Amino acid sequence: MAGVNLEGIKVDWVYQQLNSYIDETKAVGQSTANVLTPRTAPSCGRASAIRLTETVRPILDRLYPEWKSENATSKNDEFKQERDAAQRLIARWTAAWRLRRCWAVWTTPRRSKPRSCIR
């Protein structure tokens, strides 16, 4: 993540796309009262999930190049790899932002540090 160049990236739009993808492709079990199966389907429907994936994959390729090797596929959840990668990218960005914020706080003279930086 440290080497990712965010120049020209609309970070707010990317966050929105990733969060929307995670929410809309949430896996829903396909078992019924008569049939028990580990198979899942995206809550938004497969056709919509495919369209959303075509937006998210280029984002992941650009901002998280190793996403395919770091996130497992699933034979029961077609969109798991992309959804996990989107969650991981958001988590990394959030952690990096918090660290930068707290580092700035820690390196400036103050009497007390915000509680969010003390944990």
PyMOL CGO cylinders between C-alpha atoms (Angstrom):
from pymol import cmd
from pymol.cgo import CYLINDER

trace = [
    CYLINDER, 0.00, 0.00, 0.00, 2.82, 2.40, 0.76, 0.3, 1, 1, 1, 1, 1, 1,
    CYLINDER, 2.82, 2.40, 0.76, 3.90, 2.50, -2.89, 0.3, 1, 1, 1, 1, 1, 1,
    CYLINDER, 3.90, 2.50, -2.89, 0.44, 3.19, -4.36, 0.3, 1, 1, 1, 1, 1, 1,
    CYLINDER, 0.44, 3.19, -4.36, 0.23, 6.49, -6.21, 0.3, 1, 1, 1, 1, 1, 1,
    CYLINDER, 0.23, 6.49, -6.21, -3.15, 8.12, -5.54, 0.3, 1, 1, 1, 1, 1, 1,
    CYLINDER, -3.15, 8.12, -5.54, -2.52, 11.06, -7.87, 0.3, 1, 1, 1, 1, 1, 1,
    CYLINDER, -2.52, 11.06, -7.87, -5.56, 11.58, -10.05, 0.3, 1, 1, 1, 1, 1, 1,
    CYLINDER, -5.56, 11.58, -10.05, -7.65, 9.14, -8.00, 0.3, 1, 1, 1, 1, 1, 1,
    CYLINDER, -7.65, 9.14, -8.00, -11.04, 10.29, -6.75, 0.3, 1, 1, 1, 1, 1, 1,
    CYLINDER, -11.04, 10.29, -6.75, -10.69, 8.57, -3.39, 0.3, 1, 1, 1, 1, 1, 1,
    CYLINDER, -10.69, 8.57, -3.39, -14.26, 9.36, -2.27, 0.3, 1, 1, 1, 1, 1, 1,
    CYLINDER, -14.26, 9.36, -2.27, -15.67, 7.81, -5.45, 0.3, 1, 1, 1, 1, 1, 1,
    CYLINDER, -15.67, 7.81, -5.45, -13.46, 4.73, -5.01, 0.3, 1, 1, 1, 1, 1, 1,
    CYLINDER, -13.46, 4.73, -5.01, -14.61, 4.30, -1.39, 0.3, 1, 1, 1, 1, 1, 1,
    CYLINDER, -14.61, 4.30, -1.39, -18.21, 4.61, -2.51, 0.3, 1, 1, 1, 1, 1, 1,
    CYLINDER, -18.21, 4.61, -2.51, -17.76, 2.02, -5.27, 0.3, 1, 1, 1, 1, 1, 1,
    CYLINDER, -17.76, 2.02, -5.27, -16.00, -0.45, -2.98, 0.3, 1, 1, 1, 1, 1, 1,
    CYLINDER, -16.00, -0.45, -2.98, -18.52, -0.06, -0.14, 0.3, 1, 1, 1, 1, 1, 1,
    CYLINDER, -18.52, -0.06, -0.14, -21.42, -0.37, -2.54, 0.3, 1, 1, 1, 1, 1, 1,
    CYLINDER, -21.42, -0.37, -2.54, -19.89, -3.53, -4.03, 0.3, 1, 1, 1, 1, 1, 1,
    CYLINDER, -19.89, -3.53, -4.03, -19.43, -5.09, -0.60, 0.3, 1, 1, 1, 1, 1, 1,
    CYLINDER, -19.43, -5.09, -0.60, -23.02, -4.31, 0.40, 0.3, 1, 1, 1, 1, 1, 1,
    CYLINDER, -23.02, -4.31, 0.40, -24.71, -5.27, -2.86, 0.3, 1, 1, 1, 1, 1, 1,
    CYLINDER, -24.71, -5.27, -2.86, -22.85, -8.51, -3.52, 0.3, 1, 1, 1, 1, 1, 1,
    CYLINDER, -22.85, -8.51, -3.52, -23.28, -9.86, 0.00, 0.3, 1, 1, 1, 1, 1, 1,
    CYLINDER, -23.28, -9.86, 0.00, -23.60, -13.62, -0.17, 0.3, 1, 1, 1, 1, 1, 1,
    CYLINDER, -23.60, -13.62, -0.17, -27.05, -15.07, 0.45, 0.3, 1, 1, 1, 1, 1, 1,
    CYLINDER, -27.05, -15.07, 0.45, -27.47, -18.78, 1.15, 0.3, 1, 1, 1, 1, 1, 1,
    CYLINDER, -27.47, -18.78, 1.15, -29.36, -20.74, -1.49, 0.3, 1, 1, 1, 1, 1, 1,
    CYLINDER, -29.36, -20.74, -1.49, -30.66, -23.51, 0.77, 0.3, 1, 1, 1, 1, 1, 1,
    CYLINDER, -30.66, -23.51, 0.77, -34.39, -24.05, 0.95, 0.3, 1, 1, 1, 1, 1, 1,
    CYLINDER, -34.39, -24.05, 0.95, -36.65, -26.05, 3.22, 0.3, 1, 1, 1, 1, 1, 1,
    CYLINDER, -36.65, -26.05, 3.22, -36.21, -29.08, 0.93, 0.3, 1, 1, 1, 1, 1, 1,
    CYLINDER, -36.21, -29.08, 0.93, -32.62, -28.58, -0.33, 0.3, 1, 1, 1, 1, 1, 1,
    CYLINDER, -32.62, -28.58, -0.33, -29.54, -27.93, 1.75, 0.3, 1, 1, 1, 1, 1, 1,
    CYLINDER, -29.54, -27.93, 1.75, -26.62, -26.44, -0.21, 0.3, 1, 1, 1, 1, 1, 1,
    CYLINDER, -26.62, -26.44, -0.21, -23.45, -24.48, 0.63, 0.3, 1, 1, 1, 1, 1, 1,
    CYLINDER, -23.45, -24.48, 0.63, -23.93, -22.46, -2.58, 0.3, 1, 1, 1, 1, 1, 1,
    CYLINDER, -23.93, -22.46, -2.58, -24.59, -18.74, -2.28, 0.3, 1, 1, 1, 1, 1, 1,
    CYLINDER, -24.59, -18.74, -2.28, -25.71, -15.98, -4.63, 0.3, 1, 1, 1, 1, 1, 1,
    CYLINDER, -25.71, -15.98, -4.63, -25.17, -12.21, -4.43, 0.3, 1, 1, 1, 1, 1, 1,
    CYLINDER, -25.17, -12.21, -4.43, -28.01, -10.33, -2.78, 0.3, 1, 1, 1, 1, 1, 1,
    CYLINDER, -28.01, -10.33, -2.78, -28.27, -8.00, -5.80, 0.3, 1, 1, 1, 1, 1, 1,
    CYLINDER, -28.27, -8.00, -5.80, -28.56, -10.88, -8.30, 0.3, 1, 1, 1, 1, 1, 1,
    CYLINDER, -28.56, -10.88, -8.30, -25.85, -12.35, -10.48, 0.3, 1, 1, 1, 1, 1, 1,
    CYLINDER, -25.85, -12.35, -10.48, -26.35, -10.05, -13.49, 0.3, 1, 1, 1, 1, 1, 1,
    CYLINDER, -26.35, -10.05, -13.49, -26.02, -6.93, -11.34, 0.3, 1, 1, 1, 1, 1, 1,
    CYLINDER, -26.02, -6.93, -11.34, -23.03, -8.40, -9.48, 0.3, 1, 1, 1, 1, 1, 1,
    CYLINDER, -23.03, -8.40, -9.48, -21.25, -9.01, -12.80, 0.3, 1, 1, 1, 1, 1, 1,
    CYLINDER, -21.25, -9.01, -12.80, -21.80, -5.37, -13.81, 0.3, 1, 1, 1, 1, 1, 1,
    CYLINDER, -21.80, -5.37, -13.81, -20.54, -4.13, -10.44, 0.3, 1, 1, 1, 1, 1, 1,
    CYLINDER, -20.54, -4.13, -10.44, -17.51, -6.43, -10.64, 0.3, 1, 1, 1, 1, 1, 1,
    CYLINDER, -17.51, -6.43, -10.64, -16.52, -4.87, -13.97, 0.3, 1, 1, 1, 1, 1, 1,
    CYLINDER, -16.52, -4.87, -13.97, -16.22, -1.52, -12.14, 0.3, 1, 1, 1, 1, 1, 1,
    CYLINDER, -16.22, -1.52, -12.14, -14.44, -2.88, -9.06, 0.3, 1, 1, 1, 1, 1, 1,
    CYLINDER, -14.44, -2.88, -9.06, -11.81, -5.07, -10.74, 0.3, 1, 1, 1, 1, 1, 1,
    CYLINDER, -11.81, -5.07, -10.74, -9.98, -2.16, -12.47, 0.3, 1, 1, 1, 1, 1, 1,
    CYLINDER, -9.98, -2.16, -12.47, -9.98, -0.28, -9.14, 0.3, 1, 1, 1, 1, 1, 1,
    CYLINDER, -9.98, -0.28, -9.14, -8.42, -3.27, -7.41, 0.3, 1, 1, 1, 1, 1, 1,
    CYLINDER, -8.42, -3.27, -7.41, -5.93, -3.80, -10.26, 0.3, 1, 1, 1, 1, 1, 1,
    CYLINDER, -5.93, -3.80, -10.26, -4.76, -0.18, -9.98, 0.3, 1, 1, 1, 1, 1, 1,
    CYLINDER, -4.76, -0.18, -9.98, -4.78, 0.32, -6.21, 0.3, 1, 1, 1, 1, 1, 1,
    CYLINDER, -4.78, 0.32, -6.21, -4.18, -3.23, -4.90, 0.3, 1, 1, 1, 1, 1, 1,
    CYLINDER, -4.18, -3.23, -4.90, -2.23, -5.10, -7.60, 0.3, 1, 1, 1, 1, 1, 1,
    CYLINDER, -2.23, -5.10, -7.60, -1.71, -8.23, -5.48, 0.3, 1, 1, 1, 1, 1, 1,
    CYLINDER, -1.71, -8.23, -5.48, -5.41, -8.65, -4.70, 0.3, 1, 1, 1, 1, 1, 1,
    CYLINDER, -5.41, -8.65, -4.70, -5.82, -11.90, -6.67, 0.3, 1, 1, 1, 1, 1, 1,
    CYLINDER, -5.82, -11.90, -6.67, -3.01, -13.69, -4.85, 0.3, 1, 1, 1, 1, 1, 1,
    CYLINDER, -3.01, -13.69, -4.85, -3.97, -12.40, -1.38, 0.3, 1, 1, 1, 1, 1, 1,
    CYLINDER, -3.97, -12.40, -1.38, -7.69, -13.20, -1.51, 0.3, 1, 1, 1, 1, 1, 1,
    CYLINDER, -7.69, -13.20, -1.51, -8.98, -16.73, -1.94, 0.3, 1, 1, 1, 1, 1, 1,
    CYLINDER, -8.98, -16.73, -1.94, -11.66, -17.72, -4.41, 0.3, 1, 1, 1, 1, 1, 1,
    CYLINDER, -11.66, -17.72, -4.41, -14.64, -19.81, -3.35, 0.3, 1, 1, 1, 1, 1, 1,
    CYLINDER, -14.64, -19.81, -3.35, -16.44, -22.51, -5.27, 0.3, 1, 1, 1, 1, 1, 1,
    CYLINDER, -16.44, -22.51, -5.27, -19.62, -21.59, -3.37, 0.3, 1, 1, 1, 1, 1, 1,
    CYLINDER, -19.62, -21.59, -3.37, -19.38, -17.78, -3.55, 0.3, 1, 1, 1, 1, 1, 1,
    CYLINDER, -19.38, -17.78, -3.55, -18.52, -16.48, -7.01, 0.3, 1, 1, 1, 1, 1, 1,
    CYLINDER, -18.52, -16.48, -7.01, -17.78, -12.89, -5.90, 0.3, 1, 1, 1, 1, 1, 1,
    CYLINDER, -17.78, -12.89, -5.90, -15.94, -13.63, -2.63, 0.3, 1, 1, 1, 1, 1, 1,
    CYLINDER, -15.94, -13.63, -2.63, -12.46, -12.82, -3.93, 0.3, 1, 1, 1, 1, 1, 1,
    CYLINDER, -12.46, -12.82, -3.93, -13.40, -9.33, -5.14, 0.3, 1, 1, 1, 1, 1, 1,
    CYLINDER, -13.40, -9.33, -5.14, -15.53, -8.62, -2.06, 0.3, 1, 1, 1, 1, 1, 1,
    CYLINDER, -15.53, -8.62, -2.06, -12.71, -9.64, 0.30, 0.3, 1, 1, 1, 1, 1, 1,
    CYLINDER, -12.71, -9.64, 0.30, -10.20, -7.58, -1.68, 0.3, 1, 1, 1, 1, 1, 1,
    CYLINDER, -10.20, -7.58, -1.68, -12.48, -4.53, -1.53, 0.3, 1, 1, 1, 1, 1, 1,
    CYLINDER, -12.48, -4.53, -1.53, -12.86, -4.95, 2.25, 0.3, 1, 1, 1, 1, 1, 1,
    CYLINDER, -12.86, -4.95, 2.25, -9.10, -5.37, 2.65, 0.3, 1, 1, 1, 1, 1, 1,
    CYLINDER, -9.10, -5.37, 2.65, -8.32, -2.27, 0.54, 0.3, 1, 1, 1, 1, 1, 1,
    CYLINDER, -8.32, -2.27, 0.54, -10.74, -0.16, 2.59, 0.3, 1, 1, 1, 1, 1, 1,
    CYLINDER, -10.74, -0.16, 2.59, -9.25, -1.51, 5.83, 0.3, 1, 1, 1, 1, 1, 1,
    CYLINDER, -9.25, -1.51, 5.83, -5.71, -0.71, 4.66, 0.3, 1, 1, 1, 1, 1, 1,
    CYLINDER, -5.71, -0.71, 4.66, -6.64, 2.81, 3.63, 0.3, 1, 1, 1, 1, 1, 1,
    CYLINDER, -6.64, 2.81, 3.63, -8.44, 3.39, 6.93, 0.3, 1, 1, 1, 1, 1, 1,
    CYLINDER, -8.44, 3.39, 6.93, -5.50, 2.08, 8.95, 0.3, 1, 1, 1, 1, 1, 1,
    CYLINDER, -5.50, 2.08, 8.95, -3.02, 4.18, 6.95, 0.3, 1, 1, 1, 1, 1, 1,
    CYLINDER, -3.02, 4.18, 6.95, -5.16, 7.29, 7.44, 0.3, 1, 1, 1, 1, 1, 1,
    CYLINDER, -5.16, 7.29, 7.44, -5.39, 6.68, 11.20, 0.3, 1, 1, 1, 1, 1, 1,
    CYLINDER, -5.39, 6.68, 11.20, -1.65, 6.09, 11.46, 0.3, 1, 1, 1, 1, 1, 1,
    CYLINDER, -1.65, 6.09, 11.46, -0.85, 9.30, 9.54, 0.3, 1, 1, 1, 1, 1, 1,
    CYLINDER, -0.85, 9.30, 9.54, -3.29, 11.24, 11.71, 0.3, 1, 1, 1, 1, 1, 1,
    CYLINDER, -3.29, 11.24, 11.71, -1.91, 9.83, 14.95, 0.3, 1, 1, 1, 1, 1, 1,
    CYLINDER, -1.91, 9.83, 14.95, 1.69, 10.21, 13.81, 0.3, 1, 1, 1, 1, 1, 1,
    CYLINDER, 1.69, 10.21, 13.81, 1.01, 13.91, 13.23, 0.3, 1, 1, 1, 1, 1, 1,
    CYLINDER, 1.01, 13.91, 13.23, -0.51, 14.14, 16.71, 0.3, 1, 1, 1, 1, 1, 1,
    CYLINDER, -0.51, 14.14, 16.71, 2.37, 12.25, 18.32, 0.3, 1, 1, 1, 1, 1, 1,
    CYLINDER, 2.37, 12.25, 18.32, 5.01, 14.45, 16.71, 0.3, 1, 1, 1, 1, 1, 1,
    CYLINDER, 5.01, 14.45, 16.71, 3.45, 17.76, 17.71, 0.3, 1, 1, 1, 1, 1, 1,
    CYLINDER, 3.45, 17.76, 17.71, 3.87, 19.13, 21.22, 0.3, 1, 1, 1, 1, 1, 1,
    CYLINDER, 3.87, 19.13, 21.22, 0.64, 18.72, 23.22, 0.3, 1, 1, 1, 1, 1, 1,
    CYLINDER, 0.64, 18.72, 23.22, -0.29, 17.93, 26.76, 0.3, 1, 1, 1, 1, 1, 1,
    CYLINDER, -0.29, 17.93, 26.76, -2.73, 15.15, 25.97, 0.3, 1, 1, 1, 1, 1, 1,
    CYLINDER, -2.73, 15.15, 25.97, -3.28, 12.92, 22.98, 0.3, 1, 1, 1, 1, 1, 1,
    CYLINDER, -3.28, 12.92, 22.98, -6.72, 12.15, 21.53, 0.3, 1, 1, 1, 1, 1, 1,
    CYLINDER, -6.72, 12.15, 21.53, -8.11, 8.87, 22.85, 0.3, 1, 1, 1, 1, 1, 1,
    CYLINDER, -8.11, 8.87, 22.85, -8.35, 7.50, 19.29, 0.3, 1, 1, 1, 1, 1, 1,
    CYLINDER, -8.35, 7.50, 19.29, -4.53, 7.60, 19.05, 0.3, 1, 1, 1, 1, 1, 1,
    CYLINDER, -4.53, 7.60, 19.05, -3.79, 6.02, 22.45, 0.3, 1, 1, 1, 1, 1, 1,
    CYLINDER, -3.79, 6.02, 22.45, -5.30, 2.52, 21.94, 0.3, 1, 1, 1, 1, 1, 1,
]
cmd.load_cgo(trace, "trace")
